[in-house]
Amino acid sequence: MNRRQFTTQALAATAALASGCEHLRGAPNALIIDTHQHLWDRNKLLLPWLAQAPAVLQRDFTPEDYAKAVGKRRVRAIYTEVDVANTHLTLEADQILELIAAGDSSTVAATIGGRPAWSGFKDWITPYAKNRAIKGLRQVLHTPATWSGQCLQPTFIAGVRTLGELRLNFELTMRPTELMDADKLAEACPDTSFVLDHCGNGDPKAFCPRLAPELPRSCRADVWKRGIDALAARDNVVCKISGICAFLPPDQWKAEHLAPVVNHCLDAFGPKRVMFGGDWPVCLLGGELDQWIKALEEIVSCRSAADQRALWSGNAMRVYRLSPKDLT
């Protein structure tokens, strides 16, 4: 998208807002299911990556901190694993189950960490699959320790197929240039449900040449789009609308800068296969959680009320198999 096309799209969106589009912004007590919440206590869990993380993440993030971040919004959250050391995977899973069982926070379910390629993976994950609070598993695939094609190794594929047998999701968090590997994995595991995190790590800067030109782009827009379109064609893949503001410097972006990535995902996957994710506290790299929520509200404000409800809560209830009791 060139500058003229981007400006035209932004002006059209502004005009549509002014025309009185149907939207849910400010709807009283509207439910939000945040499908991507992180929590960590450095005294309890070892997060090797944190030592090299930006300063804003160099502290503990607790359920109480999250409650302050969401403010008066009616939010229920699904914890997403935080890439702990391999030796702490069981500890992390057990701790989040304790938090959910206590019932005194907004966290109602969890996607735990695990290593599908490990020998003995099925024996390790099966007991967790029997706990209704566990909805899926993730292994981050965009770290220096992971490599291109890792998710296509036979042992990895076998582990992901096991998740499907146990009715657990596998969450895809990977480099945008490797989305075609994710497509091959989804094809190889047709009975497993996949959740693509963070809009496939689409980089808004790739669509905005004048936005933070001093910063590198993680992909070309056309490469990312091809990957998204391939995954969207798979019936067993859904997409989280999350994570993308972390690509941008704080206070240097607006909703219109995120819109090309968000809208492409919404249109490719359709209204029944997209879900909101806060990505707190990692979202702090680009701005406060409330800033991201308001930006997304603006971007989707001209979509139907039904589609907006599906994005904010309805689709997450189905994908993560949540009951009304889970949300009380």
N, C-alpha and C positions, 0 to 999 in steps of 0.2 A: 504494500500500500504506500503510495507516495504522499507527500505533504498535502497536496490539493485534495486527494481522495479522503485522507484522514480528516481534514478540516470540514469537508462537505458532510461526512458521516457525523461528526460531532455537532455541527449546526442542525442537522436533521433531527438528531436525538433531542437537542434543546428545544426545537420547535415542537416536537411531539409532546414533550413534557408540558409545554405551555398550553397545548391544545386540550389538556384535561384528560390524560391517559388514566386508565384504571390502575390503581396501585394500592399497596397495602401499607405503605410507609406510615408509621405512627398508629397503626391499628391497635386498639387497646388489648393488651394481654395476648397478642398473637404469639403462638408457639414457635420457637426456633429450636431445631435439633442441630447442634454443632457436631458434625461428624468427625472433627479432627482437633481434639484437645490434647495438649501435652502437659504433663506435670513431672517435676523431678525434685528430689531432695539429695543433694550431693553427699550427705552423710550416710545415705542408705544405698544409693545406686552409683555405680561407676559408669560414667559416660565419657569414653576416651576422646570423642570428637570435641567435647566442650572446651578443652584446653586451648584449642585454636579458634574458638568461636569469637565473634565480636563481643565487646564488653557488655552490651545490653543484655546478653544472655548469660553472663557470668554470675549467676546467683540462683537461689532456689525459687521454684514457682509452685505454689501450693493451691489447694482448692479454695482457700480463702482469698488468695490473690486473684484467682479466676473469677470468683464472685464479684470482686470489685471491678474487674475488667468488663463484665457484662452489665453491671449496674442494675437497673430496674427491669431489664428485659426478662421475659419468661423463656429461659434457656434450659435445655437438658443436653448433656454432652456425652459423646462417645470418646473415651480415652484412646489415643493412638500411641503405640510404643515409641520409645525415645532412643533407640539404637544404643542400648547399653552393651557393656562388654559381654561376650559369650557366656562367661561364668555367672552373670547376673540375670540371665533371661528368666530362669525359674523364679528368682526372687522378685523381679519386676512383676511378673504375672500374678504371683501370690499377693503382693502388696496391693495391686489395683483391685483384685477381687475382695480383699478386706475392706477397702474404701467403699466399693459399691455395696457390699453387704451391710455396711454400717448405715447406709441410707441417709446420711446427714450432709450430702453434697449434691451438686447438680449432675455428677457423673453416674450414668445408669448402665453403661455397657463398655466393652473394651475390645480393641484390636491389639493383640499381644505380639511381642517379638518372637521370632523363631528362625530356624535355619532349615529350610525344606530339604536341602541336599545332605544333611547329616545322617549318618548311620544311626538307626534307632529313633528317627524322627517320629514315626507313627506311634511308637510306644510312649513317647514324650507328650505328643499333642492330644492323644485320645482322651486322657482324663480331663483335660481342659475343655474338650468339645462337649463333655457331658454337663458342663456348667452353663446355664442359659445366659449368663452375663457375658460370656466369651462369644464374639460374633465373627472373628476372623484373625488373620495373622499377617504380619508384614515383615519383610526383610528389605531394608533400604538398599537400593541398587545404584545409587549415584555417588558413593563415597570413594575415596582413593583406594580402599581395600577391595572394591568390586571392579569387575572388568567386563568389557563388552562381550556379550554372548553368554555370560555366566548363567543366566536364567534359562538357557536352552540346553544345558547339560542334562544328560539322561537322569541323573540322580535328583536334580532340582525339579525336573518335570514330574518325576515320580512322587516327590513330596507334595507338590502342588495338586496333583491328582488325588492324593490322600485327603487333602483339605476338602475337595469336592465330595468325596465319599462321606466325610464327617459333617457335611453341610456348613462348612466354614468358608468365608470369603478369603481371597488373597488380594492384598493391596499392593498396587504397583506404584513405586516411587522411584523414578529413574530419569536418566538424562533425556532431554527432548530429542536428541539425535539417535536414540536407541529405541524409539517407540515401535519401530517395526519388529524388534525382538519381542516386545510385549505382545504384538499382534500374533506372532508365531507361537508364543507360549499359550495365549488364549485359544488358538486353533488346536494346539496339542492337548489341551485340557478342557474339552467342551462341556464337561459336567461340573466344572468349578466356576463359581461366580467371582468375577474380578472387579475391583474398585480402583479406578485410575485416580491417583492423588494429584492435586495441585494443577488441574488442567493440563496434565502431562508436562508440567514444568515449562509451560509456554512463557516466553520472556516478553513482556509488554514492550520493552525497548526495541525489539526486533521490528515492531510495527511503527515506531516513532523515531525517525532518524535524529530529530532535534532534541530528544529527551535524554539527558545525561550522556552526551556523546563521548565523554571521557571514559565511560564504563564499557567493558566488553559485552557483547551479546552472546547468550548461551546457544543460540541456534539462529538459522534463517527462518523467516516466517513461513516460507513455502515448505521447507523440510518438516517443520512442526505440524503444519496443516495436513500434510500427507499422512503422518503418523496418527493424528487425531481421527482423520476420516477413516483410516483402516480399522482402528479400534472401535469406532462408532458403528461400523458395519457388523460387528460381532454382537450377537444377542446376549452373550454372557459377560458383557463389560458395561459398567456404568461409570460416571465421571463425577469427581468432587470439584466443585467450583471453590477453589481454595488456593492459598499459598502464593499467588502471583504478586501481591504487593511487596513481598520481601525482595523482589528483584530491583526495587526502585528506592532511591534515597528518600528518607523522610522529608515531608513538606515540599517535595518537588513534583508531586503527581496529583492528578485529579481522576475522577471516575472515568472521564473520557479516554484517559491513557490506558486504562484496564479493559475498556469496552471491547476492543477488537478480539482479545483472547477469550473473554467471557462469552461474547456473542457467538463466536465460532463454535465453542464447545456446546453452548445451549442449542444451537441450530443443528449441529452434527448429531448429537446424541438424542435430541428431542426432549420434550418436557417431562417425560416419565423416567428418564435415566440420568438425571443430574441432581446433585445434593450440595447444600451449603457446608463449607468447612471453615472454621475460624483460623486454624493453624497457630493458635496462641500457645506459647509466647513467641514463636519464631516470626510471626507477623510483625513483631516489634521492630524488626530490621527495617521495615518500611513504614510503619505507623501503628497507632493504637488499634485494638480490636474494633472499637466503636467506629473508627474511621473507615475500616474495611467494610463493616456491615453497612454503613450509610452509603458508601460508594456502590456496593452491590445493589442496594435498594434503588438507587438512582438508575443504574444500568438496566435493571429489569422492570422498571416502573411502567413501561408501555406494553408489557406482556400481560396476558389475562390474569385475573385474580386466581383462577384455578391453577394456572401454571406457576404462579408465584408461591402459592401454598405448597405445591408439590416440591418446589425447590427448597423452601425453608424447612419443611418438616415431613410432608406426606411421603415422599420417595424414601427418605431415611427410615421411616417406620417400616416400610416394606423390605428394603434391602437388608436392614439390620434386625428384622423380625422382632420389632418392639411392640409391646401391647400397651393399652391405656394404663394398665397397672404400673408399667415401668416408668411412666411419665408423671406419676403423682408425687 
